[in-house]
Amino acid sequence: MAHEYLRYGVLGAPHGMHGSLYLIPHSGDPSALENIKRIWLGEDPLLALPYTIKNSRPFKKGALVTLADVGDRTAAEALKGLVVWVLREDLP
């Protein structure tokens, strides 16, 4: 069965020194991330790389996300501006 990817948002600036990023959602409700454990980052969802969400929390009009294997601000900075994709079946 083929998965359907939805464009969820874009990663903004890093937040803090431990690799968190500001996620700017295209929809108005960033709380949907509470149910999502994996996202894909890149311009094309079929070529995007998967990342596991360690934790997320609402922040301003978006969310702060911490991704597994992104442990510092430098690593987070490299992801800034990437498109965030999610699987349709992961959304509430």
PyMOL Python script that loads the backbone (N, CA, C, O; Angstrom):
from pymol import cmd

cmd.read_pdbstr("""\
ATOM      1  N   MET A   1       0.839  -1.181   0.000  1.00  0.00           N
ATOM      2  CA  MET A   1       0.000   0.000   0.000  1.00  0.00           C
ATOM      3  C   MET A   1       0.889   1.251   0.000  1.00  0.00           C
ATOM      4  O   MET A   1       1.809   1.366   0.810  1.00  0.00           O
ATOM      5  N   ALA A   2       0.613   2.158  -0.888  1.00  0.00           N
ATOM      6  CA  ALA A   2       1.396   3.396  -0.976  1.00  0.00           C
ATOM      7  C   ALA A   2       0.933   4.376   0.093  1.00  0.00           C
ATOM      8  O   ALA A   2      -0.261   4.491   0.374  1.00  0.00           O
ATOM      9  N   HIS A   3       1.880   5.071   0.677  1.00  0.00           N
ATOM     10  CA  HIS A   3       1.567   6.074   1.680  1.00  0.00           C
ATOM     11  C   HIS A   3       1.266   7.398   1.002  1.00  0.00           C
ATOM     12  O   HIS A   3       1.830   7.720  -0.044  1.00  0.00           O
ATOM     13  N   GLU A   4       0.365   8.162   1.614  1.00  0.00           N
ATOM     14  CA  GLU A   4       0.075   9.496   1.121  1.00  0.00           C
ATOM     15  C   GLU A   4       0.720  10.508   2.064  1.00  0.00           C
ATOM     16  O   GLU A   4       0.402  10.551   3.253  1.00  0.00           O
ATOM     17  N   TYR A   5       1.617  11.311   1.531  1.00  0.00           N
ATOM     18  CA  TYR A   5       2.306  12.330   2.317  1.00  0.00           C
ATOM     19  C   TYR A   5       1.582  13.661   2.171  1.00  0.00           C
ATOM     20  O   TYR A   5       1.123  14.020   1.087  1.00  0.00           O
ATOM     21  N   LEU A   6       1.489  14.379   3.273  1.00  0.00           N
ATOM     22  CA  LEU A   6       0.898  15.708   3.275  1.00  0.00           C
ATOM     23  C   LEU A   6       1.948  16.717   3.701  1.00  0.00           C
ATOM     24  O   LEU A   6       2.720  16.478   4.630  1.00  0.00           O
ATOM     25  N   ARG A   7       1.966  17.832   3.018  1.00  0.00           N
ATOM     26  CA  ARG A   7       2.881  18.917   3.387  1.00  0.00           C
ATOM     27  C   ARG A   7       2.326  19.566   4.654  1.00  0.00           C
ATOM     28  O   ARG A   7       1.263  20.186   4.636  1.00  0.00           O
ATOM     29  N   TYR A   8       3.064  19.412   5.749  1.00  0.00           N
ATOM     30  CA  TYR A   8       2.590  19.877   7.052  1.00  0.00           C
ATOM     31  C   TYR A   8       3.051  21.299   7.366  1.00  0.00           C
ATOM     32  O   TYR A   8       2.300  22.084   7.944  1.00  0.00           O
ATOM     33  N   GLY A   9       4.285  21.631   6.984  1.00  0.00           N
ATOM     34  CA  GLY A   9       4.813  22.947   7.309  1.00  0.00           C
ATOM     35  C   GLY A   9       6.254  23.071   6.870  1.00  0.00           C
ATOM     36  O   GLY A   9       6.708  22.395   5.947  1.00  0.00           O
ATOM     37  N   VAL A  10       6.963  23.955   7.556  1.00  0.00           N
ATOM     38  CA  VAL A  10       8.370  24.193   7.243  1.00  0.00           C
ATOM     39  C   VAL A  10       9.125  24.418   8.552  1.00  0.00           C
ATOM     40  O   VAL A  10       8.568  24.949   9.513  1.00  0.00           O
ATOM     41  N   LEU A  11      10.388  24.015   8.584  1.00  0.00           N
ATOM     42  CA  LEU A  11      11.199  24.233   9.771  1.00  0.00           C
ATOM     43  C   LEU A  11      11.776  25.641   9.756  1.00  0.00           C
ATOM     44  O   LEU A  11      12.336  26.093   8.758  1.00  0.00           O
ATOM     45  N   GLY A  12      11.627  26.314  10.876  1.00  0.00           N
ATOM     46  CA  GLY A  12      12.179  27.649  11.031  1.00  0.00           C
ATOM     47  C   GLY A  12      13.498  27.593  11.772  1.00  0.00           C
ATOM     48  O   GLY A  12      14.246  26.621  11.673  1.00  0.00           O
ATOM     49  N   ALA A  13      13.764  28.632  12.503  1.00  0.00           N
ATOM     50  CA  ALA A  13      15.044  28.790  13.193  1.00  0.00           C
ATOM     51  C   ALA A  13      15.212  27.803  14.347  1.00  0.00           C
ATOM     52  O   ALA A  13      14.229  27.371  14.948  1.00  0.00           O
ATOM     53  N   PRO A  14      16.455  27.452  14.651  1.00  0.00           N
ATOM     54  CA  PRO A  14      16.731  26.663  15.853  1.00  0.00           C
ATOM     55  C   PRO A  14      16.317  27.453  17.092  1.00  0.00           C
ATOM     56  O   PRO A  14      16.262  28.683  17.078  1.00  0.00           O
ATOM     57  N   HIS A  15      16.034  26.725  18.145  1.00  0.00           N
ATOM     58  CA  HIS A  15      15.647  27.335  19.412  1.00  0.00           C
ATOM     59  C   HIS A  15      16.492  26.711  20.514  1.00  0.00           C
ATOM     60  O   HIS A  15      16.396  25.510  20.767  1.00  0.00           O
ATOM     61  N   GLY A  16      17.301  27.501  21.156  1.00  0.00           N
ATOM     62  CA  GLY A  16      18.148  26.985  22.227  1.00  0.00           C
ATOM     63  C   GLY A  16      19.399  26.323  21.681  1.00  0.00           C
ATOM     64  O   GLY A  16      19.690  26.388  20.487  1.00  0.00           O
ATOM     65  N   MET A  17      20.133  25.682  22.583  1.00  0.00           N
ATOM     66  CA  MET A  17      21.434  25.098  22.236  1.00  0.00           C
ATOM     67  C   MET A  17      21.396  23.578  22.028  1.00  0.00           C
ATOM     68  O   MET A  17      22.407  22.977  21.665  1.00  0.00           O
ATOM     69  N   HIS A  18      20.231  22.958  22.257  1.00  0.00           N
ATOM     70  CA  HIS A  18      20.187  21.494  22.247  1.00  0.00           C
ATOM     71  C   HIS A  18      19.498  20.905  21.023  1.00  0.00           C
ATOM     72  O   HIS A  18      19.115  19.735  21.043  1.00  0.00           O
ATOM     73  N   GLY A  19      19.331  21.692  19.951  1.00  0.00           N
ATOM     74  CA  GLY A  19      18.842  21.135  18.705  1.00  0.00           C
ATOM     75  C   GLY A  19      17.358  21.244  18.440  1.00  0.00           C
ATOM     76  O   GLY A  19      16.873  20.668  17.466  1.00  0.00           O
ATOM     77  N   SER A  20      16.617  21.960  19.270  1.00  0.00           N
ATOM     78  CA  SER A  20      15.197  22.146  18.989  1.00  0.00           C
ATOM     79  C   SER A  20      15.020  23.118  17.827  1.00  0.00           C
ATOM     80  O   SER A  20      15.854  23.993  17.594  1.00  0.00           O
ATOM     81  N   LEU A  21      13.917  22.943  17.107  1.00  0.00           N
ATOM     82  CA  LEU A  21      13.606  23.800  15.971  1.00  0.00           C
ATOM     83  C   LEU A  21      12.179  24.309  16.082  1.00  0.00           C
ATOM     84  O   LEU A  21      11.305  23.645  16.639  1.00  0.00           O
ATOM     85  N   TYR A  22      11.962  25.499  15.543  1.00  0.00           N
ATOM     86  CA  TYR A  22      10.610  26.052  15.457  1.00  0.00           C
ATOM     87  C   TYR A  22       9.972  25.505  14.188  1.00  0.00           C
ATOM     88  O   TYR A  22      10.521  25.676  13.099  1.00  0.00           O
ATOM     89  N   LEU A  23       8.832  24.855  14.311  1.00  0.00           N
ATOM     90  CA  LEU A  23       8.102  24.327  13.165  1.00  0.00           C
ATOM     91  C   LEU A  23       6.920  25.242  12.897  1.00  0.00           C
ATOM     92  O   LEU A  23       6.099  25.494  13.779  1.00  0.00           O
ATOM     93  N   ILE A  24       6.844  25.735  11.670  1.00  0.00           N
ATOM     94  CA  ILE A  24       5.764  26.621  11.269  1.00  0.00           C
ATOM     95  C   ILE A  24       4.778  25.789  10.453  1.00  0.00           C
ATOM     96  O   ILE A  24       5.065  25.446   9.306  1.00  0.00           O
ATOM     97  N   PRO A  25       3.616  25.459  11.030  1.00  0.00           N
ATOM     98  CA  PRO A  25       2.661  24.605  10.320  1.00  0.00           C
ATOM     99  C   PRO A  25       1.885  25.394   9.264  1.00  0.00           C
ATOM    100  O   PRO A  25       1.675  26.599   9.405  1.00  0.00           O
ATOM    101  N   HIS A  26       1.462  24.701   8.208  1.00  0.00           N
ATOM    102  CA  HIS A  26       0.609  25.314   7.205  1.00  0.00           C
ATOM    103  C   HIS A  26      -0.830  25.383   7.707  1.00  0.00           C
ATOM    104  O   HIS A  26      -1.577  26.285   7.330  1.00  0.00           O
ATOM    105  N   SER A  27      -1.216  24.445   8.545  1.00  0.00           N
ATOM    106  CA  SER A  27      -2.545  24.490   9.152  1.00  0.00           C
ATOM    107  C   SER A  27      -2.460  25.326  10.421  1.00  0.00           C
ATOM    108  O   SER A  27      -1.365  25.634  10.890  1.00  0.00           O
ATOM    109  N   GLY A  28      -3.580  25.685  10.964  1.00  0.00           N
ATOM    110  CA  GLY A  28      -3.586  26.528  12.142  1.00  0.00           C
ATOM    111  C   GLY A  28      -3.382  25.804  13.452  1.00  0.00           C
ATOM    112  O   GLY A  28      -3.274  26.456  14.490  1.00  0.00           O
ATOM    113  N   ASP A  29      -3.324  24.477  13.450  1.00  0.00           N
ATOM    114  CA  ASP A  29      -3.295  23.736  14.703  1.00  0.00           C
ATOM    115  C   ASP A  29      -2.040  22.881  14.843  1.00  0.00           C
ATOM    116  O   ASP A  29      -2.002  21.756  14.344  1.00  0.00           O
ATOM    117  N   PRO A  30      -1.004  23.405  15.524  1.00  0.00           N
ATOM    118  CA  PRO A  30       0.218  22.624  15.703  1.00  0.00           C
ATOM    119  C   PRO A  30       0.073  21.467  16.689  1.00  0.00           C
ATOM    120  O   PRO A  30       0.983  20.647  16.807  1.00  0.00           O
ATOM    121  N   SER A  31      -1.056  21.384  17.403  1.00  0.00           N
ATOM    122  CA  SER A  31      -1.226  20.302  18.377  1.00  0.00           C
ATOM    123  C   SER A  31      -1.338  18.936  17.709  1.00  0.00           C
ATOM    124  O   SER A  31      -1.214  17.917  18.388  1.00  0.00           O
ATOM    125  N   ALA A  32      -1.569  18.887  16.399  1.00  0.00           N
ATOM    126  CA  ALA A  32      -1.616  17.605  15.693  1.00  0.00           C
ATOM    127  C   ALA A  32      -0.294  16.861  15.815  1.00  0.00           C
ATOM    128  O   ALA A  32      -0.261  15.638  15.678  1.00  0.00           O
ATOM    129  N   LEU A  33       0.797  17.581  16.072  1.00  0.00           N
ATOM    130  CA  LEU A  33       2.105  16.942  16.219  1.00  0.00           C
ATOM    131  C   LEU A  33       2.169  16.010  17.416  1.00  0.00           C
ATOM    132  O   LEU A  33       3.030  15.132  17.471  1.00  0.00           O
ATOM    133  N   GLU A  34       1.269  16.189  18.376  1.00  0.00           N
ATOM    134  CA  GLU A  34       1.273  15.336  19.567  1.00  0.00           C
ATOM    135  C   GLU A  34       1.088  13.871  19.204  1.00  0.00           C
ATOM    136  O   GLU A  34       1.549  12.992  19.933  1.00  0.00           O
ATOM    137  N   ASN A  35       0.414  13.591  18.079  1.00  0.00           N
ATOM    138  CA  ASN A  35       0.150  12.214  17.658  1.00  0.00           C
ATOM    139  C   ASN A  35       1.148  11.711  16.626  1.00  0.00           C
ATOM    140  O   ASN A  35       1.113  10.540  16.250  1.00  0.00           O
ATOM    141  N   ILE A  36       2.026  12.572  16.172  1.00  0.00           N
ATOM    142  CA  ILE A  36       2.957  12.210  15.104  1.00  0.00           C
ATOM    143  C   ILE A  36       4.324  11.893  15.706  1.00  0.00           C
ATOM    144  O   ILE A  36       4.870  12.676  16.484  1.00  0.00           O
ATOM    145  N   LYS A  37       4.855  10.763  15.345  1.00  0.00           N
ATOM    146  CA  LYS A  37       6.156  10.339  15.867  1.00  0.00           C
ATOM    147  C   LYS A  37       7.267  10.438  14.826  1.00  0.00           C
ATOM    148  O   LYS A  37       8.449  10.412  15.170  1.00  0.00           O
ATOM    149  N   ARG A  38       6.883  10.552  13.538  1.00  0.00           N
ATOM    150  CA  ARG A  38       7.901  10.627  12.497  1.00  0.00           C
ATOM    151  C   ARG A  38       7.472  11.644  11.443  1.00  0.00           C
ATOM    152  O   ARG A  38       6.301  11.729  11.073  1.00  0.00           O
ATOM    153  N   ILE A  39       8.463  12.417  10.970  1.00  0.00           N
ATOM    154  CA  ILE A  39       8.250  13.364   9.893  1.00  0.00           C
ATOM    155  C   ILE A  39       9.306  13.112   8.825  1.00  0.00           C
ATOM    156  O   ILE A  39      10.305  12.439   9.076  1.00  0.00           O
ATOM    157  N   TRP A  40       9.080  13.654   7.639  1.00  0.00           N
ATOM    158  CA  TRP A  40      10.041  13.566   6.546  1.00  0.00           C
ATOM    159  C   TRP A  40      10.419  14.990   6.173  1.00  0.00           C
ATOM    160  O   TRP A  40       9.554  15.864   6.115  1.00  0.00           O
ATOM    161  N   LEU A  41      11.695  15.234   5.921  1.00  0.00           N
ATOM    162  CA  LEU A  41      12.196  16.570   5.618  1.00  0.00           C
ATOM    163  C   LEU A  41      12.811  16.608   4.236  1.00  0.00           C
ATOM    164  O   LEU A  41      13.679  15.798   3.911  1.00  0.00           O
ATOM    165  N   GLY A  42      12.357  17.557   3.415  1.00  0.00           N
ATOM    166  CA  GLY A  42      12.892  17.738   2.070  1.00  0.00           C
ATOM    167  C   GLY A  42      11.840  18.322   1.147  1.00  0.00           C
ATOM    168  O   GLY A  42      10.667  18.405   1.511  1.00  0.00           O
ATOM    169  N   GLU A  43      12.250  18.727  -0.042  1.00  0.00           N
ATOM    170  CA  GLU A  43      11.327  19.342  -0.994  1.00  0.00           C
ATOM    171  C   GLU A  43      10.332  18.340  -1.578  1.00  0.00           C
ATOM    172  O   GLU A  43       9.174  18.686  -1.810  1.00  0.00           O
ATOM    173  N   ASP A  44      10.765  17.117  -1.816  1.00  0.00           N
ATOM    174  CA  ASP A  44       9.931  16.076  -2.402  1.00  0.00           C
ATOM    175  C   ASP A  44       9.740  14.982  -1.352  1.00  0.00           C
ATOM    176  O   ASP A  44      10.727  14.449  -0.844  1.00  0.00           O
ATOM    177  N   PRO A  45       8.501  14.635  -1.015  1.00  0.00           N
ATOM    178  CA  PRO A  45       8.305  13.645   0.052  1.00  0.00           C
ATOM    179  C   PRO A  45       8.883  12.278  -0.281  1.00  0.00           C
ATOM    180  O   PRO A  45       9.243  11.524   0.623  1.00  0.00           O
ATOM    181  N   LEU A  46       8.977  11.950  -1.553  1.00  0.00           N
ATOM    182  CA  LEU A  46       9.519  10.643  -1.918  1.00  0.00           C
ATOM    183  C   LEU A  46      11.038  10.582  -1.807  1.00  0.00           C
ATOM    184  O   LEU A  46      11.618   9.497  -1.775  1.00  0.00           O
ATOM    185  N   LEU A  47      11.678  11.741  -1.749  1.00  0.00           N
ATOM    186  CA  LEU A  47      13.126  11.800  -1.576  1.00  0.00           C
ATOM    187  C   LEU A  47      13.526  12.325  -0.200  1.00  0.00           C
ATOM    188  O   LEU A  47      14.709  12.363   0.138  1.00  0.00           O
ATOM    189  N   ALA A  48      12.534  12.729   0.589  1.00  0.00           N
ATOM    190  CA  ALA A  48      12.792  13.321   1.895  1.00  0.00           C
ATOM    191  C   ALA A  48      13.337  12.275   2.871  1.00  0.00           C
ATOM    192  O   ALA A  48      13.092  11.077   2.730  1.00  0.00           O
ATOM    193  N   LEU A  49      14.078  12.763   3.859  1.00  0.00           N
ATOM    194  CA  LEU A  49      14.654  11.877   4.876  1.00  0.00           C
ATOM    195  C   LEU A  49      13.750  11.824   6.102  1.00  0.00           C
ATOM    196  O   LEU A  49      13.229  12.853   6.532  1.00  0.00           O
ATOM    197  N   PRO A  50      13.556  10.621   6.673  1.00  0.00           N
ATOM    198  CA  PRO A  50      12.714  10.501   7.864  1.00  0.00           C
ATOM    199  C   PRO A  50      13.460  10.906   9.134  1.00  0.00           C
ATOM    200  O   PRO A  50      14.661  10.669   9.270  1.00  0.00           O
ATOM    201  N   TYR A  51      12.727  11.520  10.055  1.00  0.00           N
ATOM    202  CA  TYR A  51      13.244  11.887  11.377  1.00  0.00           C
ATOM    203  C   TYR A  51      12.205  11.508  12.417  1.00  0.00           C
ATOM    204  O   TYR A  51      11.005  11.665  12.193  1.00  0.00           O
ATOM    205  N   THR A  52      12.663  11.016  13.540  1.00  0.00           N
ATOM    206  CA  THR A  52      11.782  10.693  14.658  1.00  0.00           C
ATOM    207  C   THR A  52      11.673  11.908  15.567  1.00  0.00           C
ATOM    208  O   THR A  52      12.677  12.535  15.906  1.00  0.00           O
ATOM    209  N   ILE A  53      10.446  12.232  15.958  1.00  0.00           N
ATOM    210  CA  ILE A  53      10.217  13.338  16.881  1.00  0.00           C
ATOM    211  C   ILE A  53      10.393  12.819  18.308  1.00  0.00           C
ATOM    212  O   ILE A  53       9.671  11.923  18.744  1.00  0.00           O
ATOM    213  N   LYS A  54      11.360  13.391  19.030  1.00  0.00           N
ATOM    214  CA  LYS A  54      11.556  13.033  20.440  1.00  0.00           C
ATOM    215  C   LYS A  54      10.500  13.705  21.301  1.00  0.00           C
ATOM    216  O   LYS A  54       9.924  13.076  22.189  1.00  0.00           O
ATOM    217  N   ASN A  55      10.246  14.978  21.043  1.00  0.00           N
ATOM    218  CA  ASN A  55       9.170  15.676  21.745  1.00  0.00           C
ATOM    219  C   ASN A  55       8.806  16.935  20.976  1.00  0.00           C
ATOM    220  O   ASN A  55       9.577  17.437  20.158  1.00  0.00           O
ATOM    221  N   SER A  56       7.620  17.424  21.259  1.00  0.00           N
ATOM    222  CA  SER A  56       7.150  18.663  20.654  1.00  0.00           C
ATOM    223  C   SER A  56       6.199  19.338  21.634  1.00  0.00           C
ATOM    224  O   SER A  56       5.583  18.705  22.492  1.00  0.00           O
ATOM    225  N   ARG A  57       6.111  20.647  21.463  1.00  0.00           N
ATOM    226  CA  ARG A  57       5.180  21.406  22.298  1.00  0.00           C
ATOM    227  C   ARG A  57       4.767  22.662  21.549  1.00  0.00           C
ATOM    228  O   ARG A  57       5.555  23.213  20.780  1.00  0.00           O
ATOM    229  N   PRO A  58       3.530  23.122  21.767  1.00  0.00           N
ATOM    230  CA  PRO A  58       3.098  24.355  21.115  1.00  0.00           C
ATOM    231  C   PRO A  58       4.004  25.515  21.513  1.00  0.00           C
ATOM    232  O   PRO A  58       4.456  25.599  22.655  1.00  0.00           O
ATOM    233  N   PHE A  59       4.262  26.400  20.567  1.00  0.00           N
ATOM    234  CA  PHE A  59       5.108  27.566  20.809  1.00  0.00           C
ATOM    235  C   PHE A  59       4.689  28.646  19.820  1.00  0.00           C
ATOM    236  O   PHE A  59       4.788  28.464  18.607  1.00  0.00           O
ATOM    237  N   LYS A  60       4.224  29.761  20.347  1.00  0.00           N
ATOM    238  CA  LYS A  60       3.709  30.858  19.527  1.00  0.00           C
ATOM    239  C   LYS A  60       2.647  30.307  18.586  1.00  0.00           C
ATOM    240  O   LYS A  60       1.701  29.671  19.050  1.00  0.00           O
ATOM    241  N   LYS A  61       2.770  30.526  17.284  1.00  0.00           N
ATOM    242  CA  LYS A  61       1.771  30.025  16.329  1.00  0.00           C
ATOM    243  C   LYS A  61       2.196  28.702  15.706  1.00  0.00           C
ATOM    244  O   LYS A  61       1.593  28.258  14.729  1.00  0.00           O
ATOM    245  N   GLY A  62       3.214  28.074  16.251  1.00  0.00           N
ATOM    246  CA  GLY A  62       3.711  26.813  15.721  1.00  0.00           C
ATOM    247  C   GLY A  62       4.027  25.853  16.839  1.00  0.00           C
ATOM    248  O   GLY A  62       3.262  25.710  17.793  1.00  0.00           O
ATOM    249  N   ALA A  63       5.169  25.193  16.712  1.00  0.00           N
ATOM    250  CA  ALA A  63       5.589  24.219  17.715  1.00  0.00           C
ATOM    251  C   ALA A  63       7.111  24.180  17.767  1.00  0.00           C
ATOM    252  O   ALA A  63       7.791  24.460  16.779  1.00  0.00           O
ATOM    253  N   LEU A  64       7.624  23.829  18.924  1.00  0.00           N
ATOM    254  CA  LEU A  64       9.046  23.522  19.057  1.00  0.00           C
ATOM    255  C   LEU A  64       9.170  22.008  18.996  1.00  0.00           C
ATOM    256  O   LEU A  64       8.485  21.290  19.724  1.00  0.00           O
ATOM    257  N   VAL A  65      10.045  21.532  18.128  1.00  0.00           N
ATOM    258  CA  VAL A  65      10.245  20.094  17.993  1.00  0.00           C
ATOM    259  C   VAL A  65      11.707  19.758  18.257  1.00  0.00           C
ATOM    260  O   VAL A  65      12.616  20.501  17.889  1.00  0.00           O
ATOM    261  N   THR A  66      11.901  18.618  18.904  1.00  0.00           N
ATOM    262  CA  THR A  66      13.227  18.061  19.095  1.00  0.00           C
ATOM    263  C   THR A  66      13.241  16.742  18.351  1.00  0.00           C
ATOM    264  O   THR A  66      12.390  15.880  18.571  1.00  0.00           O
ATOM    265  N   LEU A  67      14.217  16.594  17.468  1.00  0.00           N
ATOM    266  CA  LEU A  67      14.311  15.407  16.632  1.00  0.00           C
ATOM    267  C   LEU A  67      15.443  14.511  17.110  1.00  0.00           C
ATOM    268  O   LEU A  67      16.492  14.989  17.541  1.00  0.00           O
ATOM    269  N   ALA A  68      15.217  13.206  17.027  1.00  0.00           N
ATOM    270  CA  ALA A  68      16.277  12.251  17.346  1.00  0.00           C
ATOM    271  C   ALA A  68      17.448  12.504  16.392  1.00  0.00           C
ATOM    272  O   ALA A  68      17.239  12.848  15.229  1.00  0.00           O
ATOM    273  N   ASP A  69      18.638  12.338  16.869  1.00  0.00           N
ATOM    274  CA  ASP A  69      19.867  12.517  16.083  1.00  0.00           C
ATOM    275  C   ASP A  69      20.150  13.961  15.686  1.00  0.00           C
ATOM    276  O   ASP A  69      21.019  14.206  14.849  1.00  0.00           O
ATOM    277  N   VAL A  70      19.441  14.916  16.262  1.00  0.00           N
ATOM    278  CA  VAL A  70      19.744  16.344  16.072  1.00  0.00           C
ATOM    279  C   VAL A  70      20.009  16.875  17.472  1.00  0.00           C
ATOM    280  O   VAL A  70      19.092  17.310  18.168  1.00  0.00           O
ATOM    281  N   GLY A  71      21.285  16.834  17.882  1.00  0.00           N
ATOM    282  CA  GLY A  71      21.610  17.081  19.270  1.00  0.00           C
ATOM    283  C   GLY A  71      22.141  18.452  19.617  1.00  0.00           C
ATOM    284  O   GLY A  71      22.360  18.743  20.794  1.00  0.00           O
ATOM    285  N   ASP A  72      22.359  19.317  18.617  1.00  0.00           N
ATOM    286  CA  ASP A  72      22.876  20.638  18.950  1.00  0.00           C
ATOM    287  C   ASP A  72      22.386  21.674  17.945  1.00  0.00           C
ATOM    288  O   ASP A  72      21.777  21.342  16.928  1.00  0.00           O
ATOM    289  N   ARG A  73      22.661  22.907  18.250  1.00  0.00           N
ATOM    290  CA  ARG A  73      22.186  24.022  17.431  1.00  0.00           C
ATOM    291  C   ARG A  73      22.752  23.968  16.001  1.00  0.00           C
ATOM    292  O   ARG A  73      22.058  24.322  15.048  1.00  0.00           O
ATOM    293  N   THR A  74      23.992  23.532  15.853  1.00  0.00           N
ATOM    294  CA  THR A  74      24.605  23.453  14.526  1.00  0.00           C
ATOM    295  C   THR A  74      23.863  22.454  13.649  1.00  0.00           C
ATOM    296  O   THR A  74      23.582  22.741  12.485  1.00  0.00           O
ATOM    297  N   ALA A  75      23.546  21.300  14.189  1.00  0.00           N
ATOM    298  CA  ALA A  75      22.801  20.290  13.433  1.00  0.00           C
ATOM    299  C   ALA A  75      21.403  20.798  13.092  1.00  0.00           C
ATOM    300  O   ALA A  75      20.905  20.555  11.993  1.00  0.00           O
ATOM    301  N   ALA A  76      20.772  21.501  14.027  1.00  0.00           N
ATOM    302  CA  ALA A  76      19.442  22.060  13.786  1.00  0.00           C
ATOM    303  C   ALA A  76      19.482  23.137  12.704  1.00  0.00           C
ATOM    304  O   ALA A  76      18.580  23.221  11.870  1.00  0.00           O
ATOM    305  N   GLU A  77      20.516  23.950  12.722  1.00  0.00           N
ATOM    306  CA  GLU A  77      20.659  25.029  11.727  1.00  0.00           C
ATOM    307  C   GLU A  77      20.685  24.464  10.306  1.00  0.00           C
ATOM    308  O   GLU A  77      20.176  25.098   9.382  1.00  0.00           O
ATOM    309  N   ALA A  78      21.267  23.288  10.124  1.00  0.00           N
ATOM    310  CA  ALA A  78      21.352  22.665   8.801  1.00  0.00           C
ATOM    311  C   ALA A  78      19.977  22.254   8.265  1.00  0.00           C
ATOM    312  O   ALA A  78      19.826  22.052   7.060  1.00  0.00           O
ATOM    313  N   LEU A  79      18.978  22.128   9.133  1.00  0.00           N
ATOM    314  CA  LEU A  79      17.638  21.705   8.726  1.00  0.00           C
ATOM    315  C   LEU A  79      16.686  22.878   8.494  1.00  0.00           C
ATOM    316  O   LEU A  79      15.579  22.695   7.988  1.00  0.00           O
ATOM    317  N   LYS A  80      17.115  24.063   8.859  1.00  0.00           N
ATOM    318  CA  LYS A  80      16.264  25.251   8.737  1.00  0.00           C
ATOM    319  C   LYS A  80      15.810  25.442   7.290  1.00  0.00           C
ATOM    320  O   LYS A  80      16.613  25.381   6.359  1.00  0.00           O
ATOM    321  N   GLY A  81      14.509  25.672   7.123  1.00  0.00           N
ATOM    322  CA  GLY A  81      13.942  25.924   5.806  1.00  0.00           C
ATOM    323  C   GLY A  81      13.430  24.700   5.082  1.00  0.00           C
ATOM    324  O   GLY A  81      12.813  24.828   4.024  1.00  0.00           O
ATOM    325  N   LEU A  82      13.670  23.500   5.626  1.00  0.00           N
ATOM    326  CA  LEU A  82      13.205  22.288   4.961  1.00  0.00           C
ATOM    327  C   LEU A  82      11.695  22.113   5.134  1.00  0.00           C
ATOM    328  O   LEU A  82      11.126  22.466   6.166  1.00  0.00           O
ATOM    329  N   VAL A  83      11.071  21.566   4.106  1.00  0.00           N
ATOM    330  CA  VAL A  83       9.640  21.269   4.138  1.00  0.00           C
ATOM    331  C   VAL A  83       9.420  20.042   5.014  1.00  0.00           C
ATOM    332  O   VAL A  83      10.185  19.079   4.961  1.00  0.00           O
ATOM    333  N   VAL A  84       8.357  20.094   5.824  1.00  0.00           N
ATOM    334  CA  VAL A  84       7.993  18.999   6.722  1.00  0.00           C
ATOM    335  C   VAL A  84       6.800  18.257   6.127  1.00  0.00           C
ATOM    336  O   VAL A  84       5.762  18.850   5.835  1.00  0.00           O
ATOM    337  N   TRP A  85       6.971  16.943   5.953  1.00  0.00           N
ATOM    338  CA  TRP A  85       5.918  16.071   5.440  1.00  0.00           C
ATOM    339  C   TRP A  85       5.493  15.093   6.525  1.00  0.00           C
ATOM    340  O   TRP A  85       6.311  14.672   7.343  1.00  0.00           O
ATOM    341  N   VAL A  86       4.217  14.732   6.532  1.00  0.00           N
ATOM    342  CA  VAL A  86       3.699  13.714   7.445  1.00  0.00           C
ATOM    343  C   VAL A  86       2.849  12.747   6.644  1.00  0.00           C
ATOM    344  O   VAL A  86       2.404  13.054   5.538  1.00  0.00           O
ATOM    345  N   LEU A  87       2.633  11.586   7.213  1.00  0.00           N
ATOM    346  CA  LEU A  87       1.719  10.611   6.590  1.00  0.00           C
ATOM    347  C   LEU A  87       0.291  10.985   6.956  1.00  0.00           C
ATOM    348  O   LEU A  87      -0.006  11.320   8.103  1.00  0.00           O
ATOM    349  N   ARG A  88      -0.589  10.921   5.960  1.00  0.00           N
ATOM    350  CA  ARG A  88      -2.004  11.241   6.208  1.00  0.00           C
ATOM    351  C   ARG A  88      -2.560  10.398   7.355  1.00  0.00           C
ATOM    352  O   ARG A  88      -3.297  10.908   8.198  1.00  0.00           O
ATOM    353  N   GLU A  89      -2.211   9.119   7.390  1.00  0.00           N
ATOM    354  CA  GLU A  89      -2.778   8.233   8.410  1.00  0.00           C
ATOM    355  C   GLU A  89      -2.304   8.569   9.832  1.00  0.00           C
ATOM    356  O   GLU A  89      -2.905   8.110  10.804  1.00  0.00           O
ATOM    357  N   ASP A  90      -1.242   9.358   9.960  1.00  0.00           N
ATOM    358  CA  ASP A  90      -0.755   9.759  11.289  1.00  0.00           C
ATOM    359  C   ASP A  90      -1.498  10.956  11.864  1.00  0.00           C
ATOM    360  O   ASP A  90      -1.406  11.233  13.060  1.00  0.00           O
ATOM    361  N   LEU A  91      -2.235  11.668  11.012  1.00  0.00           N
ATOM    362  CA  LEU A  91      -2.971  12.844  11.504  1.00  0.00           C
ATOM    363  C   LEU A  91      -4.261  12.417  12.176  1.00  0.00           C
ATOM    364  O   LEU A  91      -4.869  11.419  11.788  1.00  0.00           O
ATOM    365  N   PRO A  92      -4.685  13.180  13.197  1.00  0.00           N
ATOM    366  CA  PRO A  92      -5.940  12.824  13.881  1.00  0.00           C
ATOM    367  C   PRO A  92      -7.149  13.017  12.988  1.00  0.00           C
ATOM    368  O   PRO A  92      -8.276  12.763  13.411  1.00  0.00           O
TER     369      PRO A  92
END
""", "prot")
cmd.dss("prot")
cmd.show_as("cartoon", "prot")
cmd.util.cbc("prot")
cmd.orient("prot")
